Amino acid sequence: MKRLVTLVLLALFSMGTLSACNTMKGAGKDVQKVGEKVEEAADKTGGTSNP
């Protein structure tokens, strides 16, 4: 019985860890896309040009 409980807890922990990785990867992609859009807007308005 102890072994079964240990295996179930290990499985739940593993699932939680793997889903968190996927969530962070997706969030990183979203942040990257936002950054690209900000750069494009700055280029269009001349916000990144040096005087």
N, CA, C and O atoms as CSV, one atom per row, in Angstrom:
chain,resi,resn,atom,element,x,y,z
A,1,MET,N,N,0.822,-1.199,0.000
A,1,MET,CA,C,0.000,0.000,0.000
A,1,MET,C,C,0.869,1.267,0.000
A,1,MET,O,O,0.568,2.241,-0.690
A,2,LYS,N,N,1.943,1.231,0.783
A,2,LYS,CA,C,2.846,2.391,0.821
A,2,LYS,C,C,3.446,2.659,-0.549
A,2,LYS,O,O,3.587,3.804,-0.979
A,3,ARG,N,N,3.796,1.565,-1.224
A,3,ARG,CA,C,4.408,1.707,-2.545
A,3,ARG,C,C,3.428,2.327,-3.538
A,3,ARG,O,O,3.820,3.157,-4.357
A,4,LEU,N,N,2.167,1.933,-3.471
A,4,LEU,CA,C,1.143,2.470,-4.363
A,4,LEU,C,C,0.957,3.971,-4.127
A,4,LEU,O,O,0.877,4.747,-5.079
A,5,VAL,N,N,0.891,4.369,-2.878
A,5,VAL,CA,C,0.736,5.786,-2.543
A,5,VAL,C,C,1.949,6.573,-3.043
A,5,VAL,O,O,1.804,7.669,-3.585
A,6,THR,N,N,3.134,6.013,-2.860
A,6,THR,CA,C,4.357,6.672,-3.320
A,6,THR,C,C,4.347,6.841,-4.836
A,6,THR,O,O,4.698,7.905,-5.347
A,7,LEU,N,N,3.947,5.800,-5.552
A,7,LEU,CA,C,3.897,5.872,-7.012
A,7,LEU,C,C,2.861,6.885,-7.495
A,7,LEU,O,O,3.103,7.611,-8.459
A,8,VAL,N,N,1.716,6.934,-6.831
A,8,VAL,CA,C,0.673,7.895,-7.212
A,8,VAL,C,C,1.167,9.319,-6.975
A,8,VAL,O,O,0.979,10.190,-7.824
A,9,LEU,N,N,1.794,9.558,-5.835
A,9,LEU,CA,C,2.323,10.897,-5.550
A,9,LEU,C,C,3.413,11.284,-6.544
A,9,LEU,O,O,3.468,12.428,-6.995
A,10,LEU,N,N,4.270,10.340,-6.881
A,10,LEU,CA,C,5.316,10.601,-7.863
A,10,LEU,C,C,4.711,10.932,-9.223
A,10,LEU,O,O,5.181,11.845,-9.903
A,11,ALA,N,N,3.679,10.204,-9.625
A,11,ALA,CA,C,3.018,10.464,-10.899
A,11,ALA,C,C,2.369,11.849,-10.911
A,11,ALA,O,O,2.480,12.581,-11.894
A,12,LEU,N,N,1.699,12.201,-9.829
A,12,LEU,CA,C,1.060,13.526,-9.755
A,12,LEU,C,C,2.101,14.641,-9.792
A,12,LEU,O,O,1.905,15.651,-10.467
A,13,PHE,N,N,3.201,14.464,-9.073
A,13,PHE,CA,C,4.266,15.461,-9.077
A,13,PHE,C,C,4.860,15.615,-10.470
A,13,PHE,O,O,5.111,16.730,-10.928
A,14,SER,N,N,5.082,14.482,-11.142
A,14,SER,CA,C,5.650,14.516,-12.496
A,14,SER,C,C,4.717,15.229,-13.466
A,14,SER,O,O,5.161,16.029,-14.290
A,15,MET,N,N,3.432,14.938,-13.366
A,15,MET,CA,C,2.463,15.599,-14.254
A,15,MET,C,C,2.444,17.105,-14.002
A,15,MET,O,O,2.390,17.896,-14.944
A,16,GLY,N,N,2.489,17.492,-12.746
A,16,GLY,CA,C,2.495,18.913,-12.414
A,16,GLY,C,C,3.731,19.614,-12.938
A,16,GLY,O,O,3.650,20.731,-13.449
A,17,THR,N,N,4.867,18.964,-12.812
A,17,THR,CA,C,6.121,19.540,-13.289
A,17,THR,C,C,6.119,19.686,-14.801
A,17,THR,O,O,6.519,20.724,-15.327
A,18,LEU,N,N,5.673,18.653,-15.501
A,18,LEU,CA,C,5.671,18.705,-16.958
A,18,LEU,C,C,4.685,19.734,-17.485
A,18,LEU,O,O,4.972,20.420,-18.466
A,19,SER,N,N,3.532,19.851,-16.849
A,19,SER,CA,C,2.567,20.842,-17.321
A,19,SER,C,C,3.066,22.259,-17.047
A,19,SER,O,O,2.792,23.173,-17.824
A,20,ALA,N,N,3.789,22.444,-15.958
A,20,ALA,CA,C,4.358,23.763,-15.667
A,20,ALA,C,C,5.393,24.131,-16.712
A,20,ALA,O,O,5.482,25.292,-17.112
A,21,CYS,N,N,6.179,23.159,-17.163
A,21,CYS,CA,C,7.174,23.420,-18.205
A,21,CYS,C,C,6.491,23.892,-19.484
A,21,CYS,O,O,6.929,24.860,-20.105
A,22,ASN,N,N,5.435,23.220,-19.870
A,22,ASN,CA,C,4.725,23.603,-21.078
A,22,ASN,C,C,4.100,24.985,-20.925
A,22,ASN,O,O,4.079,25.770,-21.872
A,23,THR,N,N,3.596,25.276,-19.743
A,23,THR,CA,C,2.994,26.581,-19.506
A,23,THR,C,C,4.042,27.682,-19.608
A,23,THR,O,O,3.796,28.712,-20.236
A,24,MET,N,N,5.186,27.481,-19.008
A,24,MET,CA,C,6.245,28.491,-19.050
A,24,MET,C,C,6.784,28.659,-20.464
A,24,MET,O,O,7.116,29.770,-20.876
A,25,LYS,N,N,6.871,27.562,-21.205
A,25,LYS,CA,C,7.338,27.646,-22.587
A,25,LYS,C,C,6.360,28.482,-23.413
A,25,LYS,O,O,6.774,29.327,-24.207
A,26,GLY,N,N,5.069,28.242,-23.225
A,26,GLY,CA,C,4.043,29.007,-23.936
A,26,GLY,C,C,4.056,30.476,-23.540
A,26,GLY,O,O,3.902,31.358,-24.385
A,27,ALA,N,N,4.240,30.732,-22.248
A,27,ALA,CA,C,4.301,32.116,-21.779
A,27,ALA,C,C,5.515,32.818,-22.366
A,27,ALA,O,O,5.440,33.992,-22.729
A,28,GLY,N,N,6.630,32.110,-22.461
A,28,GLY,CA,C,7.837,32.700,-23.052
A,28,GLY,C,C,7.623,33.075,-24.506
A,28,GLY,O,O,8.092,34.120,-24.956
A,29,LYS,N,N,6.919,32.230,-25.240
A,29,LYS,CA,C,6.630,32.529,-26.645
A,29,LYS,C,C,5.724,33.748,-26.754
A,29,LYS,O,O,5.915,34.590,-27.632
A,30,ASP,N,N,4.728,33.846,-25.857
A,30,ASP,CA,C,3.827,34.999,-25.872
A,30,ASP,C,C,4.582,36.291,-25.599
A,30,ASP,O,O,4.365,37.297,-26.274
A,31,VAL,N,N,5.461,36.262,-24.617
A,31,VAL,CA,C,6.246,37.456,-24.276
A,31,VAL,C,C,7.153,37.834,-25.437
A,31,VAL,O,O,7.335,39.017,-25.727
A,32,GLN,N,N,7.717,36.843,-26.095
A,32,GLN,CA,C,8.590,37.113,-27.233
A,32,GLN,C,C,7.808,37.790,-28.360
A,32,GLN,O,O,8.308,38.731,-28.975
A,33,LYS,N,N,6.604,37.328,-28.633
A,33,LYS,CA,C,5.792,37.934,-29.686
A,33,LYS,C,C,5.424,39.370,-29.343
A,33,LYS,O,O,5.422,40.238,-30.215
A,34,VAL,N,N,5.114,39.620,-28.084
A,34,VAL,CA,C,4.797,40.989,-27.661
A,34,VAL,C,C,6.016,41.881,-27.866
A,34,VAL,O,O,5.888,43.011,-28.339
A,35,GLY,N,N,7.190,41.381,-27.513
A,35,GLY,CA,C,8.419,42.152,-27.701
A,35,GLY,C,C,8.677,42.472,-29.161
A,35,GLY,O,O,9.119,43.572,-29.495
A,36,GLU,N,N,8.400,41.513,-30.027
A,36,GLU,CA,C,8.579,41.747,-31.462
A,36,GLU,C,C,7.634,42.835,-31.953
A,36,GLU,O,O,8.026,43.685,-32.753
A,37,LYS,N,N,6.400,42.815,-31.484
A,37,LYS,CA,C,5.427,43.837,-31.899
A,37,LYS,C,C,5.843,45.217,-31.393
A,37,LYS,O,O,5.680,46.214,-32.097
A,38,VAL,N,N,6.374,45.274,-30.183
A,38,VAL,CA,C,6.841,46.556,-29.637
A,38,VAL,C,C,8.004,47.077,-30.478
A,38,VAL,O,O,8.069,48.270,-30.776
A,39,GLU,N,N,8.914,46.196,-30.858
A,39,GLU,CA,C,10.041,46.608,-31.706
A,39,GLU,C,C,9.551,47.123,-33.053
A,39,GLU,O,O,10.034,48.142,-33.547
A,40,GLU,N,N,8.597,46.421,-33.643
A,40,GLU,CA,C,8.064,46.859,-34.939
A,40,GLU,C,C,7.410,48.233,-34.827
A,40,GLU,O,O,7.597,49.085,-35.695
A,41,ALA,N,N,6.645,48.449,-33.760
A,41,ALA,CA,C,5.993,49.741,-33.572
A,41,ALA,C,C,7.034,50.842,-33.353
A,41,ALA,O,O,6.874,51.953,-33.858
A,42,ALA,N,N,8.083,50.543,-32.613
A,42,ALA,CA,C,9.133,51.532,-32.386
A,42,ALA,C,C,9.855,51.864,-33.677
A,42,ALA,O,O,10.201,53.022,-33.913
A,43,ASP,N,N,10.089,50.854,-34.526
A,43,ASP,CA,C,10.749,51.105,-35.818
A,43,ASP,C,C,9.867,51.976,-36.707
A,43,ASP,O,O,10.371,52.868,-37.388
A,44,LYS,N,N,8.565,51.730,-36.708
A,44,LYS,CA,C,7.641,52.494,-37.562
A,44,LYS,C,C,7.569,53.961,-37.131
A,44,LYS,O,O,7.460,54.854,-37.971
A,45,THR,N,N,7.631,54.204,-35.817
A,45,THR,CA,C,7.508,55.578,-35.325
A,45,THR,C,C,8.843,56.294,-35.233
A,45,THR,O,O,8.890,57.490,-34.945
A,46,GLY,N,N,9.932,55.567,-35.479
A,46,GLY,CA,C,11.249,56.183,-35.379
A,46,GLY,C,C,11.748,56.288,-33.952
A,46,GLY,O,O,12.677,57.046,-33.670
A,47,GLY,N,N,11.140,55.535,-33.053
A,47,GLY,CA,C,11.515,55.564,-31.641
A,47,GLY,C,C,12.878,54.971,-31.358
A,47,GLY,O,O,13.424,55.175,-30.274
A,48,THR,N,N,13.441,54.243,-32.305
A,48,THR,CA,C,14.738,53.616,-32.061
A,48,THR,C,C,15.863,54.284,-32.831
A,48,THR,O,O,17.006,53.831,-32.767
A,49,SER,N,N,15.564,55.344,-33.552
A,49,SER,CA,C,16.625,56.008,-34.311
A,49,SER,C,C,17.442,56.931,-33.411
A,49,SER,O,O,16.912,57.536,-32.479
A,50,ASN,N,N,18.733,57.030,-33.700
A,50,ASN,CA,C,19.613,57.902,-32.926
A,50,ASN,C,C,19.620,59.296,-33.557
A,50,ASN,O,O,19.529,59.433,-34.777
A,51,PRO,N,N,19.729,60.336,-32.711
A,51,PRO,CA,C,19.721,61.715,-33.256
A,51,PRO,C,C,20.963,62.057,-34.012
A,51,PRO,O,O,21.090,63.171,-34.519
